[in-house]
Amino acid sequence: MTNKERYESAKEMYKGIGIDTDAAIAKLKNIPVSLHCWQGDDVTGFDHEGPLTGGIQTTGNYPGKARTPQELMDDMDQAIRLMPGKKKLNLHACYAIFEKGEYADRDKLEPKHFAKWVEFARERNMGIDFNPTFFSHGKVKDSLTLSSPDEATRKFWIDHGKACIRISEYFARETGVPCVMNIWIGDGYKDVPADRMGPRMRYKDSIEQILSEPYDRNLVKPCVESKVFGIGVESYTVGSGEFTLSFAATHEGCLPLMDNGHYHPTEVVSDKIPALLCYYPEIALHITRPVRWDSDHVVLFDDETREMAKEIVRCEGLDRVYMALDYFDASINRVAAWTVGFRSWQKALLSALCTPNEALRGLQEENCLTELMIMQEELKTYPFGDIWAEYCRQCGVPADKSWFEDIEKYEAEALMHR
């Protein structure tokens, strides 16, 4: 049986449960997913030579880490060629590109320092999302930035945030695509603090000052991201879930951003997505794979990844949820890590689009819970692989693991010579 025949056979099976697989494929082609630049160089960036801080950690020392902007762009290109679907580019501020002899500290960053990234994105028909970098810098004082009691420190980071607002609007105007600008800080304390409210009030004021910078709300989508704990800030994190959700709820135009690695291991973001969509017009996601903590393992086509995608689709949230990948693994080939994670999320979205959500919802509402369980289990052995293969064929990328041959060739010809 040819691949085309296999697809036609699978298409008929899905038609029997009310799914138009051609429509699902066509829809997925137009859903943007933001690809994070920092997988390629272990969250190092180009504006400092110090260690990674902020309570996050990259583990591993696989050869081939990108060392320059050109190497990072080349690596991203290699991965993009193997990924189906529509992409955006996700940058951190520490990836500013300076000309020879030029440097600007983070509070003085300008759009011109990201002009080469704009050129890169426009040539590939990609929008750009952005993140101020509130870590890995000498002005992180006592593990604090926007919540610091030292006003000079706090002002520096507020000015950095304001600069990033201006840069985000520049990205949106240059690419014609709204820019999601995410505010996340690693501020907190290793042991039990004596004052939990004070740092949060300073953080609240800092974000409000950042968002006072004029910007077009149709072009810039500011977000606040929470975290439950980090390395060195185990006992207290300023930007907790309750804080960020409350801030977004009380500040018009500010979105909550959920990273599915930033919660207690027994919490699942798939359950939080529909809860937030009851109240917020738009939300944002950073998609990762936490293993016991915010380990940022490569995204796989696993249960929780699939559940998150299902909730976005069944809640009709594809035009309300900004999706971005966020992980960094230095123990394996970094280009392959990008590719596996992006393809996994594409699989999850396509699988969700091929799920008979209305029929399943009807069984739940009629209390036919036995039949609901049986149907959900039955769907697990439907020929989804043939639908995936057709999607990849239409996108011009390999459907099977043969794409890894390109990665191996690129590793031998480029990565191993760094």
C-alpha positions in Angstrom: 0.0 0.0 0.0 1.4 3.4 -1.0 1.5 6.3 1.4 -1.3 8.0 -0.5 -3.4 4.9 -0.2 -2.7 4.7 3.5 -3.7 8.3 4.0 -7.0 7.7 2.1 -7.7 4.7 4.2 -7.0 6.6 7.4 -9.0 9.5 6.2 -12.1 7.3 5.8 -11.7 5.9 9.3 -11.6 9.4 10.8 -14.5 10.4 8.6 -16.5 7.7 10.4 -16.1 9.6 13.6 -16.9 13.0 12.1 -13.3 14.2 11.4 -12.2 15.9 8.2 -8.5 15.2 8.1 -7.9 17.4 5.1 -9.4 20.3 7.0 -7.3 19.5 10.1 -4.1 19.5 8.0 -5.1 22.8 6.3 -5.8 24.4 9.7 -2.6 23.4 11.3 -0.5 24.9 8.5 -1.6 28.3 9.6 -1.1 28.0 13.4 2.1 29.7 14.4 4.4 28.2 17.1 7.3 30.2 18.4 10.8 28.6 18.2 13.1 29.6 21.0 16.7 30.6 20.0 18.2 29.6 23.3 18.2 25.9 22.7 21.1 26.4 20.3 23.6 27.8 22.8 22.5 26.7 26.2 20.9 30.1 27.1 24.2 31.9 26.9 23.5 34.8 24.5 26.0 37.3 23.1 26.2 40.0 25.8 28.0 38.3 28.6 30.5 35.6 29.4 29.4 34.7 32.9 27.4 31.7 34.1 23.7 31.1 33.7 21.8 32.4 36.7 18.2 33.0 37.6 17.5 29.6 39.2 17.7 27.8 35.8 20.4 25.3 34.7 21.5 23.7 31.4 23.1 20.2 31.8 25.3 18.4 29.4 28.3 19.3 27.1 27.4 17.8 23.7 29.8 19.2 21.1 28.6 21.8 18.6 27.2 24.6 20.7 26.6 27.8 18.7 29.2 30.5 19.6 28.3 33.3 17.3 25.1 34.8 15.9 25.8 33.3 12.5 26.3 29.8 13.9 23.1 30.1 15.9 21.2 31.2 12.8 22.7 28.4 10.7 21.7 25.9 13.3 18.1 27.2 13.5 17.9 27.1 9.7 19.0 23.4 9.7 16.2 22.6 12.2 13.6 24.7 10.5 14.1 22.8 7.3 13.0 19.6 9.0 9.9 21.0 10.8 6.4 21.1 9.4 4.1 24.1 10.1 4.3 27.8 10.6 7.0 29.3 12.8 7.8 32.4 14.8 11.2 33.3 16.2 11.5 33.7 20.0 14.4 35.8 21.2 15.8 36.8 24.6 17.3 40.3 25.0 20.7 38.8 25.7 20.9 37.8 22.0 21.4 41.4 20.9 23.9 41.5 18.0 26.6 44.2 18.3 28.8 45.5 15.6 32.6 45.2 16.2 33.6 47.6 18.9 30.0 48.3 19.9 28.2 47.4 23.1 25.1 48.6 24.9 24.1 47.4 28.4 20.7 45.9 28.8 19.1 49.2 29.9 20.3 50.9 26.8 19.4 48.3 24.1 17.9 49.6 20.9 16.1 48.1 17.9 19.2 48.4 15.9 20.9 45.8 18.0 18.3 43.3 16.7 18.2 44.3 13.1 20.0 41.2 11.9 17.3 39.1 13.7 14.6 41.0 11.9 16.3 40.4 8.6 16.5 36.7 9.5 12.9 36.5 10.4 11.6 38.5 7.4 13.5 36.3 4.9 11.8 33.2 6.4 8.3 34.9 6.8 8.4 34.6 10.6 7.2 37.0 13.3 9.3 37.5 16.4 8.4 37.1 20.1 10.7 38.7 22.8 11.8 38.3 26.4 13.7 40.8 28.5 16.6 38.9 30.1 16.4 39.4 33.9 19.3 37.0 34.7 22.9 36.2 33.9 24.1 39.8 34.5 26.3 41.7 37.0 23.4 43.9 38.0 21.4 41.0 39.4 21.9 42.0 43.1 21.5 39.3 45.8 19.4 37.2 43.3 17.0 40.2 42.8 16.1 42.4 39.9 12.7 44.0 39.6 11.9 43.3 43.2 15.2 44.6 44.6 15.1 46.9 47.6 18.1 48.7 46.0 16.5 51.4 43.9 19.4 51.7 41.5 19.3 48.0 40.8 15.5 48.1 40.3 15.7 51.2 38.0 18.3 49.5 35.8 16.0 46.5 35.3 12.9 48.7 34.8 14.8 50.6 32.1 15.7 47.2 30.5 12.0 46.3 30.5 11.1 49.6 28.9 13.7 49.2 26.2 12.3 45.7 25.4 8.8 47.2 25.0 10.2 49.5 22.3 12.1 46.7 20.7 9.0 44.5 20.7 7.0 47.1 18.8 9.9 47.4 16.3 9.7 43.7 15.7 5.9 43.8 15.2 6.1 46.7 12.8 9.0 45.2 10.8 7.5 41.7 10.5 3.8 42.6 10.4 3.1 40.1 13.2 2.2 41.0 16.8 5.1 40.4 19.3 4.5 38.6 22.5 6.8 40.1 25.1 7.1 38.0 28.2 8.3 39.2 31.6 9.8 36.6 33.8 12.2 37.0 36.7 14.0 34.5 38.9 13.9 36.7 42.0 13.4 34.9 45.3 15.1 33.5 48.4 16.8 30.2 49.1 15.4 30.1 52.7 12.3 31.3 54.5 12.0 35.0 54.0 10.9 37.5 56.7 8.9 39.6 54.2 7.0 38.1 51.4 4.8 41.0 50.5 7.4 43.8 50.2 9.3 42.2 47.2 6.0 41.6 45.5 4.8 45.2 45.9 8.1 46.3 44.4 7.8 43.8 41.5 4.2 45.0 40.9 5.4 48.6 40.7 8.3 47.7 38.4 6.0 45.9 35.9 3.6 48.9 36.0 6.5 51.2 35.2 7.6 49.0 32.4 4.1 48.9 30.9 3.8 52.7 31.2 6.2 52.9 28.2 3.9 53.8 25.3 3.2 51.0 22.9 0.5 49.8 20.4 -1.6 47.1 22.1 -2.4 45.6 18.7 1.3 45.1 18.1 2.8 44.2 21.5 1.3 41.6 23.8 3.0 41.9 27.2 2.8 38.8 29.4 3.8 37.9 33.0 5.1 34.4 33.7 5.1 32.7 37.1 7.3 30.0 38.7 7.0 27.9 41.8 10.8 27.7 42.6 14.3 27.7 41.1 17.8 26.6 42.0 18.9 28.9 44.9 15.3 30.3 45.3 13.7 27.2 46.7 11.7 28.7 49.5 10.2 31.8 48.0 9.7 33.1 44.4 8.5 36.7 44.0 6.6 36.0 40.8 4.3 33.2 42.0 1.3 31.9 40.2 -1.1 33.8 42.3 0.9 37.0 41.8 1.1 36.8 38.0 -2.5 35.7 37.4 -3.7 38.6 39.7 -1.5 41.1 37.9 -2.7 40.1 34.5 -6.3 40.1 35.6 -6.1 43.6 37.0 -4.0 45.2 34.2 -5.8 45.5 30.9 -3.8 44.2 27.9 -1.4 42.1 30.0 -1.6 38.4 29.5 -0.9 35.5 31.8 1.8 33.2 30.5 2.0 29.6 31.8 5.1 27.5 31.5 4.2 23.9 32.1 7.4 23.3 34.0 6.8 26.2 36.4 4.4 24.4 38.8 4.4 21.7 41.4 5.0 18.3 39.7 1.4 17.2 40.5 -0.1 20.2 38.8 -0.9 20.0 35.1 -1.3 23.0 32.8 -3.8 21.1 30.6 -6.3 21.7 33.4 -5.3 25.3 33.8 -5.8 26.3 30.1 -9.6 26.0 30.1 -9.8 27.7 33.5 -7.9 30.7 32.3 -9.8 30.9 29.0 -13.0 31.3 31.0 -11.7 34.8 32.0 -8.9 36.0 29.8 -9.4 36.9 26.1 -5.9 35.7 25.4 -3.2 33.7 27.2 0.3 32.5 26.4 2.1 29.2 26.9 5.7 28.1 27.1 5.8 24.5 26.3 8.4 22.3 27.9 8.8 18.9 29.6 9.5 19.0 33.3 11.0 15.9 34.9 10.4 16.2 38.7 11.2 19.9 38.4 11.6 22.6 35.8 14.2 20.6 34.1 13.3 21.9 30.6 13.7 18.5 28.9 12.9 18.3 25.1 9.2 18.3 24.4 7.9 14.8 23.5 4.6 13.5 22.2 3.6 12.4 25.6 0.4 12.4 27.6 0.5 15.9 29.1 1.8 17.5 25.8 -1.2 15.9 24.0 -3.6 17.0 26.8 -2.5 20.6 26.5 -3.0 20.6 22.8 -6.4 19.0 23.2 -7.6 21.6 25.6 -6.5 24.5 23.3 -8.4 22.9 20.4 -11.5 21.8 22.2 -11.8 25.2 23.9 -11.6 26.9 20.5 -8.4 28.6 21.7 -6.2 28.3 18.7 -6.6 32.1 18.0 -6.5 32.9 21.7 -3.4 31.1 22.9 0.1 32.2 21.9 2.3 29.1 21.8 6.0 29.0 22.2 8.5 26.2 22.9 10.9 26.7 25.9 13.5 24.0 26.8 17.2 23.6 26.6 19.1 20.3 26.6 22.9 20.3 26.1 23.3 16.6 26.6 22.2 15.7 23.0 22.5 17.2 19.5 21.0 20.7 20.0 19.6 20.9 16.4 17.9 17.6 16.9 16.5 18.8 20.2 14.9 21.7 18.4 13.5 19.5 15.7 12.1 16.8 18.0 10.4 19.3 20.3 8.8 21.3 17.5 7.6 18.2 15.6 6.2 16.7 18.9 4.1 19.8 19.5 3.0 19.7 15.9 1.9 16.1 16.4 0.0 17.0 19.5 -1.9 19.8 17.7 -2.7 17.6 14.7 -3.8 14.8 17.0 -6.1 17.3 18.8 -7.5 18.5 15.6 -8.3 14.9 14.7 -10.2 14.3 17.9 -14.0 14.2 17.8 -14.4 16.7 20.6 -18.1 17.4 20.1 -19.0 13.7 20.2 -16.9 13.2 23.3 -18.4 16.2 25.0 -21.9 14.9 24.2 -21.1 11.6 25.9 -19.9 13.4 29.0 -23.0 15.7 29.2 -25.3 12.7 28.8 -23.4 10.9 31.6 -22.4 8.1 29.2 -19.1 7.8 31.0 -18.4 4.2 30.2 -18.8 4.8 26.5 -16.7 8.0 26.8 -13.8 6.0 28.3 -14.1 3.3 25.7 -14.1 5.9 22.9 -11.1 7.7 24.3 -9.2 4.5 24.5 -10.3 3.5 21.0 -8.9 6.7 19.5 -5.4 5.8 20.8 -5.0 3.1 18.1 -6.5 5.1 15.2 -4.1 5.4 12.2 -2.9 8.9 13.2 0.6 8.2 11.9 -0.8 8.2 8.3 -2.4 11.6 8.9 0.9 12.9 10.2 2.8 11.5 7.2 0.4 13.4 4.8 0.8 16.6 6.8 4.6 16.3 6.6 4.4 15.5 2.9 2.4 18.6 2.2 4.8 20.7 4.2 7.8 19.2 2.4 9.6 17.6 5.3 10.2 13.9 6.1 7.5 12.2 8.1 9.7 9.5 9.6 13.0 9.5 11.4 14.9 9.8 8.1 15.3 13.6 8.9 17.9 12.6 11.4 20.3 11.7 8.6 20.4 15.4 7.7 21.2 16.2 11.3 24.0 13.7 11.4 25.5 15.1 8.2 25.3 18.6 9.5 26.9 17.5 12.7 29.8 16.0 10.9 30.3 18.9 8.5 29.7 21.8 10.8 29.0 21.1 14.5 32.0 18.9 15.2 34.4 21.5 13.9 33.5 24.1 16.5 
